[in-house]
Amino acid sequence: MLVLYFRQVVCETKFFLGATWLKIFYHDSSTAQYFNNYSEVLKCSSSSKFSIIGEIDAKYKFNDKYEFLLEYPELNKYNRWRQTRNPKDNPDVYGQKADGYEAVDIYYSGQFWGGLVICSIMRCAFDGSAGHEHWFYAIGCYGSWLKPNAFPGPAIDSNIYYEVFIVFLWVRIDNTMIMNTLDETLMRTYQETLGITLEKTVDQTIIETPKVMPRTYDSECDMMKATSQREVESDNFSIIPIIISIFFLDI
């Protein structure tokens, strides 16, 4: 797992199913924490609610489509698919799936699964019962369903479905996108604190290059004192890596 700073919000990525994914939504309703409004569903960050769905634009597409991973850790299963629009821009049209819907790896197809669209009945922000008034595969719920603190999860068919407490939504990204999501403020902090310049290489490694400033000294004694001081400063920063490598661990 790699932690990134995305527009002042701490985000997570992971390598899974041969691809790299950026977490764009998370909800844990086990402590009765639900979303207060639609704006909060688009962007928020807390221990039980997280979203950057509102920040996801066309640069996250692969071949003109978004690739999403809807994950249910309680069930240890997921749905992986592609669609043309961000769910926030995809209205629910009766009898139709999400625009450009393309299945990749689907465990759950019941209750009219067809990608994520805007919820038509206002019980949540988005759902996966595309083209139907049901709201299974719910994202951004405003209240509970069936069990206390639970919300509609996935479904096997019309009779077998699940209420869940936790859901993750991920969007597929590549290494170049990871570099673009690194918070520029974080990079400036490195530069200002350590007096270095951060450069992005072709293989997406960030290399710190010390800024070399010419110095003049009034005497040989002053030069020796300055050299000694720099050695002390070097020891103090010995824990700072010269090369920051970006890597992934399969979790």
N, C-alpha and C positions, 0 to 999 in steps of 0.2 A: 504494500500500500504506500502511496505517496501523498503527502498533504500539501496542498497548494493554497496560495492566497489569491482569490478571484474577486476583484473589485471590492476589496476590504472584507471579504467573507472567506473564512477557512473552509476549503473543500477537500474532498477525498477522491482519489482515483484508485483503480485496481486493474490488474490483468486477469482476465477470466474468459474462457472459451476462445482463446487465441486472439483476443482483442483487448484494447485498453478502454476503460470506461470512466467517465466523470460522474460523480454523484450529483444529481440535480434536484432530488426530492427525497425526504425521509419523514416518516410519521410514526410515532409510538403513542398510541392512545390509551395505554394501560393505566395511566394515572389521570384519566379523564381530561387530557389536554387535546382540545380541538381547535380548528382554525376559526378566527373571529370574523373574517371577511375575505373577499376574493383577493384583495391586494396582498394580504398576508400569505396567501397560497402562492403568489407569484414570487415573493422574496421575503425570507425570514431566516433567522438562525437562533436556535435554542437547543437545549438538550433533548427535547421531545419533538420539535418541529423544525424542519430545515427545507428551504427551497431557493433555487435560482432559476426556476422555470421561466420566469419573466425575462431573464437575461440571455436565453438561448436563441440565437438567430441563425441566419442562413450559412454562416461560416462553419457551422457544426455538421453540415450535410456531407454525406458520401454519395457521389453520383446523383446529386439532386434530391436525396432523401435523408431524413434523420433515421438513425438506427438506435432503437431503444431496448432496454432490458428492464422488465418489471419483475421485481424479486420479492419473494415471500419467505423470510428466514424461518418462520414457524413451521412451514410446510416443506422447506428445503427444495423448493421448485421455483420456476421462473417462466416468463414468456419473453421471447426475443423476436423482434419484427422491425420492419421499416415502414415509414409513412412520409408523405410529402410535407405536411405542415406540423409546426409545433402545436401540441394539443390546445393551447390557448387561442390559436387562430383557426381551429377546425370545428365548425359548428356541427351539431348532431342533426343529421338529415335522415328522416324516417326511411328505414329499409336499406341504408347504405353504410358501408364501413368507412373508416377514416380515409381521407384522400390519399391515393397511391398506396394503400395498405399492401404489404408483402410479408408473408410469414417467413421466418427464418428457423426458429426452433420453439415450437409452441407445446407447452404441457397442458394448458387449460384453454379450451375452446367453447365451453358452455356459456349459456346465458348471453348469446349474441356477441361473443367476443369479436372485435374487429379493429383493434387499435384504440388509441385514446382520443376522445373528443370532449367538447364542452358538455357538461351535464345538463340535460334538458329539464330537470325537475328541481334544481337548486338545492339538492341535499348535499352536494359536494361540488367542487370546481370542475373536475373531469372524471369520466368513467370509461370503461371499456366495453360496455353494452351498447356498441355503436348502432345507431339506427333504431333504438328501442328505448322506452321510458324506464327500463330497469337501470340500476346504477351499480352493478357489480364491477370489480376491479377499480374501486373508488380511489381517487386521489384528491386530497384536500378536503376532508370531511368536516362538516359543521356540527355534527352531533353523532350519537351512537346509533347502533342498529342491532336488533335481536338481543345479544348479550350486553350487559352493562359495559360501557367503554369500548366495545368492539365496533367494527365497520365492515361493509361488504368487501369480501376478497374475491378470489377467482372461483370458477365453477367448472366441473367436469361435464355436466349436462344440465338439463332443466330441473333435475331432482337432487343432484349432488353439488352442493356449493358450500363455501366456507366463510365464516365470519372471522376476521383476523384483528390483531392489535398493531402489527408492524408491517410496513411496506417500504421498499426502496425503489426509486426510479433512477436509472443511469442512462446517459447518452454516450455513444461510442465516439472516441476522439483518437487522434494520432499524436506522435511525439511533438510535431510542430505546433499543434494546438496547445499542448501542455506548456510549451515555452511562452505562447501568447497569453496564457492565463496567469502566468506569474505576475504578482503584484509589483508594479513599477516602484511603489513606495518602498517595498522591501529591498529592491535592488539599489535604490538610492541610499537607503540606510547603510547597506554594506559599503557603498562607495564613500560616503561621508565619514563613517566611523573609522574605517581602516585605510582610507586614502588609496583606494584601488578603483580600477575600471572593470565592469563586468561585460564580457563579450560572449556572444552566442556563436558556437562553432557549427559546422555542417552536421556533425553527429549529435547536435543538441546538448553538448556539454557546456556548462558555464565556466569560463576561465577567468580567474582574477589576475589582472595585470597591474603590478604596482605602479603608481604614478611617480615618475622620476623628476625631481625638482633640483635644478642646479643650486649648489650652496657655495658660499664664499666664507673664508675665515680670516680673522685679523692676525692670528698667530698659529703656530704649530700646536700650542697648548690648547687653544680653543677647538681645533680640529680633533684632538685626542679626546677632549671632554664630550664632544658631539658624538663621536664614534662609540664611546662607552655608553652614552645615553641610548643610542639606537639599539645597542645590544640588549639592554634591559627591556626596551619596548618590544623587541622581537621575542624575548622570553615570555612577556606578558600575553602575547597574541599567538603563542605556539599552538593553542588549541583550535585556532581558526584554520580550516582547510584551505589550501591554495587552489585546489580544483574541486568543484562541487559537481559530482556526477549524478545524473538522474537515473534511477533504476526502479524496478518494480518487483514486488513479491506477490505471489499468488496467495490470496487469503481465502 
